[in-house]
Amino acid sequence: MALITLINRSGTMVIPFLSLYLTKDLGFSLENVGIIMTFFGLGSLVGTWIGGKLTDTLGYYKIMMGSLICTGLFFISIQFLSSFWLVCCGVFVLMMVADAFRPAAFVAMSAYSKSENKTRSVTLIRLAINIGFSAGPAVGGLIIATIGYSGLFWIDGVTCLLAAGLLLLLLHPKKTKESDVTINDKPESVYTDKPYWIFFVAMVLCSFIFVQYFSTIPLYYNEIHSLSENQIGLLLGMNGFLIFVLEMPLIRYLELKSRSKIHNMMLGLLLVTLSFIVLNITSWSGVLIVGMILMTFGEMIMFPFSNAWALERAKRGKQGEYMAIYSIAFSFAHIFAHNSGMRSISNFGYEISWFAASIIGLVGILLLLLLKYRLNRKSQ
């Protein structure tokens, strides 16, 4: 799973440069880019929900395989779209197919790992994601500088197809047992799980500010601090490199501290929030590195523990349904965060936008505090 994820994510170099591609190469306005990113999020939401449903009925393997093959073909095709509405539709379909993979992958990961290793299993998959993601933007910046944006779409498509080939070769259903997935004979509906919905809203708010690093933050680097695409790629690549070096030992260290997963989530979200606060403190370009380091440590803590908590909670019901809702939190962020972020920097500027992002992060921390209080009260 980690190897397949590594190959797949090493080709996701289009995503950090998408806003730059849409503005510079296709000439769209910031408002139009915001609308396109909303379609990005809508496709992600629909695909994640459908993927969760199909995972519970068809099994995780078929969904992962179908998603990888179709995503590869769509990545190659979308570069040939140029009109605004065609790009909107193309991005919607691409993300719908691509994000059907996510709940299936979560369930597969749960099947392949022991219960005591869930958090570290999540971390291992994230490590694979970030090794690929650290190389992707750095190489992507060089590709843009040499052959242009079209090369990114071809590489993204080919890596998805390569990942599908590895899935067939290494994780063929004849070699594994889907019966390893936990099945609850009397599943509770995720829609009646009130603590999970508090967690869901907190994840939406966390994702709302986190995804700015893939849309408005690259524009901020370029417009305010005059960084080139290559420099932006290297700065984003630093995020993946730090995760590669530090995340596994950091997660192990925090697990040995015996703090609750919710406590660690609050710490992670606080660091992500601080990464926006520091951007308003000074105009010195070195603060971009400080902000990236804060965001990276926040991400390293926040997402493994939130993912592990969701997997643990999913045992109450159908795993595909629960993990689909977890993934949909990020889809909601894509729907609203990119569009509102673009409009905010267009109408109010970057400083107010980063202040607003900080407020959103603090509200998310308060929701996690409420979740911890409710669960503690219920256990007494």
LOVO-594363 format. One record per residue (C-alpha): residue number from 1; x, y, z. Coordinates in steps of 0.001 Angstrom, whole numbers, plus 500000, padded with zeros to 6 digits. Example, Ala and Ser with C-alpha at 12.3 -4.5 7.8 and 13.67 -1.06 7.14 Angstrom:
BEGIN
<atom><n>1</n><east>512300</east><north>495500</north><up>507800</up></atom>
<atom><n>2</n><east>513670</east><north>498940</north><up>507140</up></atom>
END
This chain:
BEGIN
<atom><n>1</n><east>500000</east><north>500000</north><up>500000</up></atom>
<atom><n>2</n><east>502791</east><north>502414</north><up>500892</up></atom>
<atom><n>3</n><east>504704</east><north>501673</north><up>497680</up></atom>
<atom><n>4</n><east>501602</east><north>502106</north><up>495515</up></atom>
<atom><n>5</n><east>500803</east><north>505342</north><up>497332</up></atom>
<atom><n>6</n><east>504375</east><north>506561</north><up>496807</up></atom>
<atom><n>7</n><east>504202</east><north>505983</north><up>493047</up></atom>
<atom><n>8</n><east>500747</east><north>507545</north><up>492802</up></atom>
<atom><n>9</n><east>501531</east><north>510636</north><up>494880</up></atom>
<atom><n>10</n><east>504860</east><north>511307</north><up>493212</up></atom>
<atom><n>11</n><east>502801</east><north>512282</north><up>490177</up></atom>
<atom><n>12</n><east>500469</east><north>514719</north><up>491937</up></atom>
<atom><n>13</n><east>502688</east><north>517642</north><up>490990</up></atom>
<atom><n>14</n><east>499837</east><north>519354</north><up>489102</up></atom>
<atom><n>15</n><east>497866</east><north>520114</north><up>492278</up></atom>
<atom><n>16</n><east>500209</east><north>522683</north><up>493953</up></atom>
<atom><n>17</n><east>500653</east><north>524466</north><up>490609</up></atom>
<atom><n>18</n><east>497006</east><north>524307</north><up>489534</up></atom>
<atom><n>19</n><east>496139</east><north>527873</north><up>490553</up></atom>
<atom><n>20</n><east>499265</east><north>529164</north><up>488774</up></atom>
<atom><n>21</n><east>498459</east><north>527079</north><up>485679</up></atom>
<atom><n>22</n><east>494917</east><north>528437</north><up>485525</up></atom>
<atom><n>23</n><east>495982</east><north>532073</north><up>485925</up></atom>
<atom><n>24</n><east>499236</east><north>532132</north><up>483945</up></atom>
<atom><n>25</n><east>498776</east><north>529488</north><up>481245</up></atom>
<atom><n>26</n><east>495014</east><north>529729</north><up>480647</up></atom>
<atom><n>27</n><east>494620</east><north>533374</north><up>481670</up></atom>
<atom><n>28</n><east>491679</east><north>532947</north><up>484062</up></atom>
<atom><n>29</n><east>490897</east><north>535596</north><up>486690</up></atom>
<atom><n>30</n><east>491208</east><north>534856</north><up>490413</up></atom>
<atom><n>31</n><east>487404</east><north>534711</north><up>490675</up></atom>
<atom><n>32</n><east>487240</east><north>532142</north><up>487854</up></atom>
<atom><n>33</n><east>490019</east><north>530118</north><up>489460</up></atom>
<atom><n>34</n><east>488002</east><north>530130</north><up>492689</up></atom>
<atom><n>35</n><east>484965</east><north>528741</north><up>490823</up></atom>
<atom><n>36</n><east>487085</east><north>526033</north><up>489183</up></atom>
<atom><n>37</n><east>488486</east><north>525036</north><up>492576</up></atom>
<atom><n>38</n><east>484899</east><north>524818</north><up>493849</up></atom>
<atom><n>39</n><east>484208</east><north>522266</north><up>491105</up></atom>
<atom><n>40</n><east>487421</east><north>520576</north><up>492259</up></atom>
<atom><n>41</n><east>485899</east><north>520243</north><up>495734</up></atom>
<atom><n>42</n><east>482439</east><north>519198</north><up>494483</up></atom>
<atom><n>43</n><east>483986</east><north>516413</north><up>492429</up></atom>
<atom><n>44</n><east>485996</east><north>515334</north><up>495456</up></atom>
<atom><n>45</n><east>482871</east><north>515298</north><up>497654</up></atom>
<atom><n>46</n><east>480744</east><north>513303</north><up>495206</up></atom>
<atom><n>47</n><east>483571</east><north>510883</north><up>494438</up></atom>
<atom><n>48</n><east>484367</east><north>510292</north><up>498102</up></atom>
<atom><n>49</n><east>480720</east><north>509624</north><up>498990</up></atom>
<atom><n>50</n><east>480258</east><north>507242</north><up>496045</up></atom>
<atom><n>51</n><east>483602</east><north>505594</north><up>496798</up></atom>
<atom><n>52</n><east>482547</east><north>504904</north><up>500388</up></atom>
<atom><n>53</n><east>479234</east><north>503382</north><up>499308</up></atom>
<atom><n>54</n><east>480856</east><north>501221</north><up>496628</up></atom>
<atom><n>55</n><east>483610</east><north>500104</north><up>499014</up></atom>
<atom><n>56</n><east>480999</east><north>498684</north><up>501400</up></atom>
<atom><n>57</n><east>479305</east><north>496809</north><up>498534</up></atom>
<atom><n>58</n><east>482032</east><north>495890</north><up>495998</up></atom>
<atom><n>59</n><east>485134</east><north>495824</north><up>498207</up></atom>
<atom><n>60</n><east>488131</east><north>498108</north><up>498436</up></atom>
<atom><n>61</n><east>490280</east><north>496427</north><up>495750</up></atom>
<atom><n>62</n><east>487931</east><north>496970</north><up>492800</up></atom>
<atom><n>63</n><east>487356</east><north>500605</north><up>493737</up></atom>
<atom><n>64</n><east>491062</east><north>501360</north><up>494090</up></atom>
<atom><n>65</n><east>491908</east><north>499721</north><up>490770</up></atom>
<atom><n>66</n><east>489111</east><north>501425</north><up>488824</up></atom>
<atom><n>67</n><east>489918</east><north>504803</north><up>490357</up></atom>
<atom><n>68</n><east>493637</east><north>504652</north><up>489527</up></atom>
<atom><n>69</n><east>493120</east><north>503637</north><up>485893</up></atom>
<atom><n>70</n><east>490412</east><north>506228</north><up>485187</up></atom>
<atom><n>71</n><east>492303</east><north>508979</north><up>487039</up></atom>
<atom><n>72</n><east>495388</east><north>508353</north><up>484914</up></atom>
<atom><n>73</n><east>493406</east><north>508675</north><up>481700</up></atom>
<atom><n>74</n><east>491603</east><north>511819</north><up>482872</up></atom>
<atom><n>75</n><east>494839</east><north>513514</north><up>483988</up></atom>
<atom><n>76</n><east>496261</east><north>513065</north><up>480508</up></atom>
<atom><n>77</n><east>493046</east><north>514318</north><up>478871</up></atom>
<atom><n>78</n><east>492338</east><north>517411</north><up>480973</up></atom>
<atom><n>79</n><east>495323</east><north>519349</north><up>479597</up></atom>
<atom><n>80</n><east>493514</east><north>519631</north><up>476259</up></atom>
<atom><n>81</n><east>490610</east><north>521603</north><up>477804</up></atom>
<atom><n>82</n><east>490891</east><north>525375</north><up>477592</up></atom>
<atom><n>83</n><east>487438</east><north>527000</north><up>477854</up></atom>
<atom><n>84</n><east>486218</east><north>527945</north><up>481332</up></atom>
<atom><n>85</n><east>483190</east><north>525640</north><up>481602</up></atom>
<atom><n>86</n><east>484965</east><north>522695</north><up>479996</up></atom>
<atom><n>87</n><east>487762</east><north>523050</north><up>482546</up></atom>
<atom><n>88</n><east>485148</east><north>523206</north><up>485344</up></atom>
<atom><n>89</n><east>483499</east><north>519981</north><up>484117</up></atom>
<atom><n>90</n><east>486840</east><north>518292</north><up>483491</up></atom>
<atom><n>91</n><east>488140</east><north>519088</north><up>486970</up></atom>
<atom><n>92</n><east>484850</east><north>517888</north><up>488509</up></atom>
<atom><n>93</n><east>484971</east><north>514505</north><up>486740</up></atom>
<atom><n>94</n><east>488696</east><north>514094</north><up>487422</up></atom>
<atom><n>95</n><east>488305</east><north>514633</north><up>491160</up></atom>
<atom><n>96</n><east>485138</east><north>512525</north><up>491342</up></atom>
<atom><n>97</n><east>487038</east><north>509559</north><up>489919</up></atom>
<atom><n>98</n><east>490275</east><north>510267</north><up>491792</up></atom>
<atom><n>99</n><east>488768</east><north>510652</north><up>495261</up></atom>
<atom><n>100</n><east>486676</east><north>507492</north><up>495047</up></atom>
<atom><n>101</n><east>490076</east><north>505940</north><up>495870</up></atom>
<atom><n>102</n><east>490313</east><north>507530</north><up>499319</up></atom>
<atom><n>103</n><east>487719</east><north>505664</north><up>501443</up></atom>
<atom><n>104</n><east>488687</east><north>502401</north><up>499732</up></atom>
<atom><n>105</n><east>492350</east><north>503004</north><up>500607</up></atom>
<atom><n>106</n><east>491463</east><north>503747</north><up>504250</up></atom>
<atom><n>107</n><east>489524</east><north>500482</north><up>504548</up></atom>
<atom><n>108</n><east>492338</east><north>498573</north><up>502834</up></atom>
<atom><n>109</n><east>494850</east><north>500083</north><up>505254</up></atom>
<atom><n>110</n><east>492669</east><north>499028</north><up>508171</up></atom>
<atom><n>111</n><east>492570</east><north>495475</north><up>506783</up></atom>
<atom><n>112</n><east>496335</east><north>495242</north><up>506291</up></atom>
<atom><n>113</n><east>497416</east><north>496644</north><up>509673</up></atom>
<atom><n>114</n><east>497120</east><north>495410</north><up>513253</up></atom>
<atom><n>115</n><east>494885</east><north>497349</north><up>515631</up></atom>
<atom><n>116</n><east>497808</east><north>498440</north><up>517826</up></atom>
<atom><n>117</n><east>499609</east><north>499837</north><up>514771</up></atom>
<atom><n>118</n><east>496792</east><north>501923</north><up>513275</up></atom>
<atom><n>119</n><east>498326</east><north>505331</north><up>513969</up></atom>
<atom><n>120</n><east>501753</east><north>504283</north><up>512737</up></atom>
<atom><n>121</n><east>500177</east><north>502586</north><up>509706</up></atom>
<atom><n>122</n><east>498483</east><north>505867</north><up>508856</up></atom>
<atom><n>123</n><east>501837</east><north>507576</north><up>509372</up></atom>
<atom><n>124</n><east>503572</east><north>505111</north><up>507037</up></atom>
<atom><n>125</n><east>501033</east><north>505798</north><up>504285</up></atom>
<atom><n>126</n><east>501422</east><north>509536</north><up>504897</up></atom>
<atom><n>127</n><east>505185</east><north>509090</north><up>504733</up></atom>
<atom><n>128</n><east>504802</east><north>507536</north><up>501286</up></atom>
<atom><n>129</n><east>502494</east><north>510395</north><up>500275</up></atom>
<atom><n>130</n><east>504972</east><north>513004</north><up>501389</up></atom>
<atom><n>131</n><east>508047</east><north>511371</north><up>499901</up></atom>
<atom><n>132</n><east>506203</east><north>511507</north><up>496602</up></atom>
<atom><n>133</n><east>504891</east><north>514962</north><up>497326</up></atom>
<atom><n>134</n><east>508322</east><north>516308</north><up>498297</up></atom>
<atom><n>135</n><east>509771</east><north>515123</north><up>494992</up></atom>
<atom><n>136</n><east>506697</east><north>516064</north><up>492952</up></atom>
<atom><n>137</n><east>506647</east><north>519861</north><up>493390</up></atom>
<atom><n>138</n><east>510425</east><north>520153</north><up>493139</up></atom>
<atom><n>139</n><east>510494</east><north>518176</north><up>489886</up></atom>
<atom><n>140</n><east>507283</east><north>519897</north><up>488778</up></atom>
<atom><n>141</n><east>508877</east><north>523316</north><up>489028</up></atom>
<atom><n>142</n><east>511762</east><north>522148</north><up>486840</up></atom>
<atom><n>143</n><east>509360</east><north>520622</north><up>484294</up></atom>
<atom><n>144</n><east>507383</east><north>523865</north><up>484052</up></atom>
<atom><n>145</n><east>510606</east><north>525804</north><up>483522</up></atom>
<atom><n>146</n><east>511747</east><north>523476</north><up>480723</up></atom>
<atom><n>147</n><east>508791</east><north>521967</north><up>478833</up></atom>
<atom><n>148</n><east>505762</east><north>523763</north><up>480323</up></atom>
<atom><n>149</n><east>502658</east><north>522711</north><up>482232</up></atom>
<atom><n>150</n><east>501581</east><north>519989</north><up>479774</up></atom>
<atom><n>151</n><east>504408</east><north>517759</north><up>480999</up></atom>
<atom><n>152</n><east>502875</east><north>517712</north><up>484469</up></atom>
<atom><n>153</n><east>499576</east><north>516269</north><up>483219</up></atom>
<atom><n>154</n><east>501324</east><north>513512</north><up>481287</up></atom>
<atom><n>155</n><east>503458</east><north>512529</north><up>484287</up></atom>
<atom><n>156</n><east>500454</east><north>512583</north><up>486635</up></atom>
<atom><n>157</n><east>498511</east><north>510325</north><up>484286</up></atom>
<atom><n>158</n><east>501338</east><north>507851</north><up>483742</up></atom>
<atom><n>159</n><east>502098</east><north>507538</north><up>487479</up></atom>
<atom><n>160</n><east>498432</east><north>506747</north><up>488217</up></atom>
<atom><n>161</n><east>498516</east><north>503975</north><up>485604</up></atom>
<atom><n>162</n><east>501798</east><north>502704</north><up>487023</up></atom>
<atom><n>163</n><east>500257</east><north>502610</north><up>490513</up></atom>
<atom><n>164</n><east>497346</east><north>500578</north><up>489108</up></atom>
<atom><n>165</n><east>499848</east><north>498116</north><up>487634</up></atom>
<atom><n>166</n><east>501558</east><north>497721</north><up>491013</up></atom>
<atom><n>167</n><east>498184</east><north>497232</north><up>492714</up></atom>
<atom><n>168</n><east>497438</east><north>494378</north><up>490307</up></atom>
<atom><n>169</n><east>500901</east><north>492869</north><up>490741</up></atom>
<atom><n>170</n><east>501408</east><north>493203</north><up>494504</up></atom>
<atom><n>171</n><east>497950</east><north>493348</north><up>496086</up></atom>
<atom><n>172</n><east>495872</east><north>491123</north><up>493827</up></atom>
<atom><n>173</n><east>492784</east><north>489867</north><up>495718</up></atom>
<atom><n>174</n><east>494025</east><north>486266</north><up>495346</up></atom>
<atom><n>175</n><east>496990</east><north>487240</north><up>497529</up></atom>
<atom><n>176</n><east>494978</east><north>489051</north><up>500200</up></atom>
<atom><n>177</n><east>491796</east><north>488594</north><up>502194</up></atom>
<atom><n>178</n><east>489153</east><north>491270</north><up>502191</up></atom>
<atom><n>179</n><east>487569</east><north>489371</north><up>505102</up></atom>
<atom><n>180</n><east>490238</east><north>491041</north><up>507245</up></atom>
<atom><n>181</n><east>488054</east><north>494154</north><up>507219</up></atom>
<atom><n>182</n><east>486168</east><north>494610</north><up>510485</up></atom>
<atom><n>183</n><east>482463</east><north>493961</north><up>509937</up></atom>
<atom><n>184</n><east>479953</east><north>495076</north><up>512544</up></atom>
<atom><n>185</n><east>476893</east><north>492811</north><up>512635</up></atom>
<atom><n>186</n><east>474794</east><north>495639</north><up>514099</up></atom>
<atom><n>187</n><east>476307</east><north>498781</north><up>512583</up></atom>
<atom><n>188</n><east>475307</east><north>502188</north><up>513887</up></atom>
<atom><n>189</n><east>474681</east><north>504839</north><up>511262</up></atom>
<atom><n>190</n><east>477364</east><north>507488</north><up>511057</up></atom>
<atom><n>191</n><east>474573</east><north>510041</north><up>510646</up></atom>
<atom><n>192</n><east>473426</east><north>509486</north><up>514259</up></atom>
<atom><n>193</n><east>476926</east><north>509637</north><up>515773</up></atom>
<atom><n>194</n><east>476916</east><north>513171</north><up>517261</up></atom>
<atom><n>195</n><east>480528</east><north>513181</north><up>518546</up></atom>
<atom><n>196</n><east>481710</east><north>512130</north><up>515081</up></atom>
<atom><n>197</n><east>479939</east><north>515119</north><up>513545</up></atom>
<atom><n>198</n><east>481656</east><north>517498</north><up>515980</up></atom>
<atom><n>199</n><east>484901</east><north>515895</north><up>514835</up></atom>
<atom><n>200</n><east>483775</east><north>516271</north><up>511209</up></atom>
<atom><n>201</n><east>483189</east><north>520032</north><up>511537</up></atom>
<atom><n>202</n><east>486571</east><north>520450</north><up>513233</up></atom>
<atom><n>203</n><east>488173</east><north>518573</north><up>510320</up></atom>
<atom><n>204</n><east>486384</east><north>520815</north><up>507816</up></atom>
<atom><n>205</n><east>487771</east><north>523921</north><up>509539</up></atom>
<atom><n>206</n><east>491264</east><north>522439</north><up>509792</up></atom>
<atom><n>207</n><east>491170</east><north>521453</north><up>506121</up></atom>
<atom><n>208</n><east>489759</east><north>524876</north><up>505232</up></atom>
<atom><n>209</n><east>492974</east><north>526599</north><up>506255</up></atom>
<atom><n>210</n><east>495340</east><north>523734</north><up>505372</up></atom>
<atom><n>211</n><east>494333</east><north>523637</north><up>501675</up></atom>
<atom><n>212</n><east>495297</east><north>527303</north><up>501325</up></atom>
<atom><n>213</n><east>498831</east><north>525956</north><up>500975</up></atom>
<atom><n>214</n><east>497746</east><north>524528</north><up>497610</up></atom>
<atom><n>215</n><east>495903</east><north>527540</north><up>496200</up></atom>
<atom><n>216</n><east>496318</east><north>530993</north><up>497768</up></atom>
<atom><n>217</n><east>499675</east><north>530409</north><up>499491</up></atom>
<atom><n>218</n><east>501553</east><north>529705</north><up>496206</up></atom>
<atom><n>219</n><east>500076</east><north>532933</north><up>494812</up></atom>
<atom><n>220</n><east>501229</east><north>534749</north><up>497975</up></atom>
<atom><n>221</n><east>504731</east><north>533378</north><up>497478</up></atom>
<atom><n>222</n><east>504727</east><north>534541</north><up>493876</up></atom>
<atom><n>223</n><east>502997</east><north>537936</north><up>494126</up></atom>
<atom><n>224</n><east>504211</east><north>539263</north><up>497491</up></atom>
<atom><n>225</n><east>507610</east><north>537608</north><up>497841</up></atom>
<atom><n>226</n><east>508385</east><north>537220</north><up>494098</up></atom>
<atom><n>227</n><east>509230</east><north>533510</north><up>494265</up></atom>
<atom><n>228</n><east>509461</east><north>531636</north><up>490959</up></atom>
<atom><n>229</n><east>507663</east><north>528347</north><up>490269</up></atom>
<atom><n>230</n><east>510935</east><north>526512</north><up>490865</up></atom>
<atom><n>231</n><east>511449</east><north>528215</north><up>494243</up></atom>
<atom><n>232</n><east>507830</east><north>527548</north><up>495221</up></atom>
<atom><n>233</n><east>508314</east><north>523894</north><up>494319</up></atom>
<atom><n>234</n><east>511426</east><north>523681</north><up>496493</up></atom>
<atom><n>235</n><east>509642</east><north>525354</north><up>499439</up></atom>
<atom><n>236</n><east>506694</east><north>522952</north><up>499163</up></atom>
<atom><n>237</n><east>509181</east><north>520119</north><up>498721</up></atom>
<atom><n>238</n><east>510726</east><north>521022</north><up>502083</up></atom>
<atom><n>239</n><east>507382</east><north>520130</north><up>503660</up></atom>
<atom><n>240</n><east>507584</east><north>516595</north><up>502297</up></atom>
<atom><n>241</n><east>511261</east><north>516220</north><up>503198</up></atom>
<atom><n>242</n><east>510654</east><north>517199</north><up>506840</up></atom>
<atom><n>243</n><east>507767</east><north>514758</north><up>507043</up></atom>
<atom><n>244</n><east>509942</east><north>512019</north><up>505545</up></atom>
<atom><n>245</n><east>512673</east><north>512576</north><up>508148</up></atom>
<atom><n>246</n><east>510643</east><north>513394</north><up>511268</up></atom>
<atom><n>247</n><east>507052</east><north>512142</north><up>511143</up></atom>
<atom><n>248</n><east>507533</east><north>508470</north><up>512089</up></atom>
<atom><n>249</n><east>509731</east><north>509188</north><up>515151</up></atom>
<atom><n>250</n><east>507533</east><north>512146</north><up>516124</up></atom>
<atom><n>251</n><east>504362</east><north>510032</north><up>516078</up></atom>
<atom><n>252</n><east>506092</east><north>507287</north><up>518059</up></atom>
<atom><n>253</n><east>507261</east><north>509850</north><up>520626</up></atom>
<atom><n>254</n><east>503743</east><north>511279</north><up>521008</up></atom>
<atom><n>255</n><east>502225</east><north>507795</north><up>521330</up></atom>
<atom><n>256</n><east>504616</east><north>506994</north><up>524186</up></atom>
<atom><n>257</n><east>503414</east><north>510172</north><up>525950</up></atom>
<atom><n>258</n><east>500014</east><north>508445</north><up>526315</up></atom>
<atom><n>259</n><east>498092</east><north>511579</north><up>525483</up></atom>
<atom><n>260</n><east>494709</east><north>511157</north><up>523816</up></atom>
<atom><n>261</n><east>494390</east><north>511359</north><up>520042</up></atom>
<atom><n>262</n><east>492128</east><north>514393</north><up>520458</up></atom>
<atom><n>263</n><east>494765</east><north>516174</north><up>522556</up></atom>
<atom><n>264</n><east>497330</east><north>515603</north><up>519814</up></atom>
<atom><n>265</n><east>494872</east><north>516815</north><up>517172</up></atom>
<atom><n>266</n><east>494454</east><north>520076</north><up>519097</up></atom>
<atom><n>267</n><east>498223</east><north>520542</north><up>519240</up></atom>
<atom><n>268</n><east>498541</east><north>519906</north><up>515508</up></atom>
<atom><n>269</n><east>495789</east><north>522350</north><up>514588</up></atom>
<atom><n>270</n><east>497336</east><north>525004</north><up>516851</up></atom>
<atom><n>271</n><east>500627</east><north>524749</north><up>514935</up></atom>
<atom><n>272</n><east>498852</east><north>525001</north><up>511573</up></atom>
<atom><n>273</n><east>497045</east><north>528106</north><up>512860</up></atom>
<atom><n>274</n><east>500318</east><north>529669</north><up>514003</up></atom>
<atom><n>275</n><east>501744</east><north>529142</north><up>510494</up></atom>
<atom><n>276</n><east>499284</east><north>531775</north><up>509237</up></atom>
<atom><n>277</n><east>499738</east><north>534143</north><up>512170</up></atom>
<atom><n>278</n><east>503503</east><north>534446</north><up>511571</up></atom>
<atom><n>279</n><east>502954</east><north>535517</north><up>507948</up></atom>
<atom><n>280</n><east>501455</east><north>538788</north><up>509191</up></atom>
<atom><n>281</n><east>504250</east><north>539518</north><up>511661</up></atom>
<atom><n>282</n><east>506936</east><north>540573</north><up>509179</up></atom>
<atom><n>283</n><east>507564</east><north>541091</north><up>505463</up></atom>
<atom><n>284</n><east>510914</east><north>539257</north><up>505706</up></atom>
<atom><n>285</n><east>510882</east><north>536396</north><up>503199</up></atom>
<atom><n>286</n><east>512510</east><north>534056</north><up>505720</up></atom>
<atom><n>287</n><east>509180</east><north>533942</north><up>507553</up></atom>
<atom><n>288</n><east>507903</east><north>531747</north><up>504715</up></atom>
<atom><n>289</n><east>510259</east><north>529006</north><up>505899</up></atom>
<atom><n>290</n><east>509115</east><north>529497</north><up>509510</up></atom>
<atom><n>291</n><east>505475</east><north>529273</north><up>508418</up></atom>
<atom><n>292</n><east>506151</east><north>526145</north><up>506366</up></atom>
<atom><n>293</n><east>507908</east><north>524473</north><up>509323</up></atom>
<atom><n>294</n><east>505006</east><north>525282</north><up>511670</up></atom>
<atom><n>295</n><east>502477</east><north>524012</north><up>509146</up></atom>
<atom><n>296</n><east>504513</east><north>520851</north><up>508551</up></atom>
<atom><n>297</n><east>504732</east><north>519947</north><up>512245</up></atom>
<atom><n>298</n><east>501033</east><north>520700</north><up>512643</up></atom>
<atom><n>299</n><east>500215</east><north>518491</north><up>509682</up></atom>
<atom><n>300</n><east>502470</east><north>515698</north><up>510984</up></atom>
<atom><n>301</n><east>500575</east><north>515646</north><up>514278</up></atom>
<atom><n>302</n><east>497055</east><north>516508</north><up>513153</up></atom>
<atom><n>303</n><east>496373</east><north>514122</north><up>510299</up></atom>
<atom><n>304</n><east>497771</east><north>510775</north><up>511544</up></atom>
<atom><n>305</n><east>495920</east><north>511076</north><up>514857</up></atom>
<atom><n>306</n><east>492676</east><north>512309</north><up>513275</up></atom>
<atom><n>307</n><east>492807</east><north>509498</north><up>510720</up></atom>
<atom><n>308</n><east>493485</east><north>506895</north><up>513413</up></atom>
<atom><n>309</n><east>490652</east><north>508268</north><up>515576</up></atom>
<atom><n>310</n><east>488253</east><north>508063</north><up>512624</up></atom>
<atom><n>311</n><east>489301</east><north>504459</north><up>511880</up></atom>
<atom><n>312</n><east>488772</east><north>503546</north><up>515516</up></atom>
<atom><n>313</n><east>485352</east><north>505208</north><up>515599</up></atom>
<atom><n>314</n><east>484406</east><north>503498</north><up>512313</up></atom>
<atom><n>315</n><east>484156</east><north>500155</north><up>514107</up></atom>
<atom><n>316</n><east>480751</east><north>501323</north><up>515377</up></atom>
<atom><n>317</n><east>479291</east><north>501178</north><up>511841</up></atom>
<atom><n>318</n><east>480230</east><north>500516</north><up>508225</up></atom>
<atom><n>319</n><east>483869</east><north>501380</north><up>507674</up></atom>
<atom><n>320</n><east>483442</east><north>502637</north><up>504119</up></atom>
<atom><n>321</n><east>480641</east><north>504990</north><up>505201</up></atom>
<atom><n>322</n><east>482576</east><north>506367</north><up>508170</up></atom>
<atom><n>323</n><east>485803</east><north>506892</north><up>506229</up></atom>
<atom><n>324</n><east>483895</east><north>508486</north><up>503368</up></atom>
<atom><n>325</n><east>482509</east><north>511094</north><up>505781</up></atom>
<atom><n>326</n><east>486031</east><north>511681</north><up>507120</up></atom>
<atom><n>327</n><east>487289</east><north>512262</north><up>503578</up></atom>
<atom><n>328</n><east>484286</east><north>514450</north><up>502722</up></atom>
<atom><n>329</n><east>485519</east><north>516914</north><up>505362</up></atom>
<atom><n>330</n><east>488433</east><north>517645</north><up>503048</up></atom>
<atom><n>331</n><east>486090</east><north>517782</north><up>500059</up></atom>
<atom><n>332</n><east>483980</east><north>520468</north><up>501759</up></atom>
<atom><n>333</n><east>487158</east><north>522432</north><up>502316</up></atom>
<atom><n>334</n><east>488017</east><north>522197</north><up>498618</up></atom>
<atom><n>335</n><east>484510</east><north>523381</north><up>497690</up></atom>
<atom><n>336</n><east>484518</east><north>526470</north><up>499883</up></atom>
<atom><n>337</n><east>488115</east><north>527170</north><up>500920</up></atom>
<atom><n>338</n><east>489731</east><north>527732</north><up>497533</up></atom>
<atom><n>339</n><east>486901</east><north>529917</north><up>496234</up></atom>
<atom><n>340</n><east>486549</east><north>532011</north><up>499389</up></atom>
<atom><n>341</n><east>490341</east><north>532224</north><up>499723</up></atom>
<atom><n>342</n><east>490699</east><north>533566</north><up>496175</up></atom>
<atom><n>343</n><east>487884</east><north>536051</north><up>496678</up></atom>
<atom><n>344</n><east>489281</east><north>537121</north><up>500036</up></atom>
<atom><n>345</n><east>492752</east><north>537928</north><up>498701</up></atom>
<atom><n>346</n><east>491175</east><north>539619</north><up>495674</up></atom>
<atom><n>347</n><east>488884</east><north>541858</north><up>497764</up></atom>
<atom><n>348</n><east>490718</east><north>542282</north><up>501085</up></atom>
<atom><n>349</n><east>494327</east><north>541308</north><up>500494</up></atom>
<atom><n>350</n><east>496556</east><north>538661</north><up>501999</up></atom>
<atom><n>351</n><east>496953</east><north>540110</north><up>505501</up></atom>
<atom><n>352</n><east>493235</east><north>540025</north><up>506330</up></atom>
<atom><n>353</n><east>492931</east><north>536596</north><up>504692</up></atom>
<atom><n>354</n><east>495627</east><north>535126</north><up>506935</up></atom>
<atom><n>355</n><east>493991</east><north>536733</north><up>509983</up></atom>
<atom><n>356</n><east>490664</east><north>535109</north><up>509019</up></atom>
<atom><n>357</n><east>492401</east><north>531744</north><up>508570</up></atom>
<atom><n>358</n><east>493808</east><north>532059</north><up>512098</up></atom>
<atom><n>359</n><east>490317</east><north>532649</north><up>513536</up></atom>
<atom><n>360</n><east>489005</east><north>529586</north><up>511718</up></atom>
<atom><n>361</n><east>491819</east><north>527485</north><up>513166</up></atom>
<atom><n>362</n><east>491050</east><north>528635</north><up>516705</up></atom>
<atom><n>363</n><east>487361</east><north>527742</north><up>516284</up></atom>
<atom><n>364</n><east>488443</east><north>524260</north><up>515156</up></atom>
<atom><n>365</n><east>490531</east><north>523868</north><up>518327</up></atom>
<atom><n>366</n><east>487523</east><north>524821</north><up>520461</up></atom>
<atom><n>367</n><east>485411</east><north>522186</north><up>518708</up></atom>
<atom><n>368</n><east>488014</east><north>519515</north><up>519438</up></atom>
<atom><n>369</n><east>488007</east><north>520646</north><up>523075</up></atom>
<atom><n>370</n><east>484196</east><north>520233</north><up>523085</up></atom>
<atom><n>371</n><east>484571</east><north>516749</north><up>521568</up></atom>
<atom><n>372</n><east>487053</east><north>515739</north><up>524250</up></atom>
<atom><n>373</n><east>484731</east><north>517041</north><up>526983</up></atom>
<atom><n>374</n><east>481707</east><north>515161</north><up>525605</up></atom>
<atom><n>375</n><east>483558</east><north>511871</north><up>525290</up></atom>
<atom><n>376</n><east>485057</east><north>512180</north><up>528760</up></atom>
<atom><n>377</n><east>481630</east><north>512964</north><up>530258</up></atom>
<atom><n>378</n><east>480063</east><north>509992</north><up>528446</up></atom>
<atom><n>379</n><east>482746</east><north>507600</north><up>529736</up></atom>
<atom><n>380</n><east>482162</east><north>508614</north><up>533389</up></atom>
END
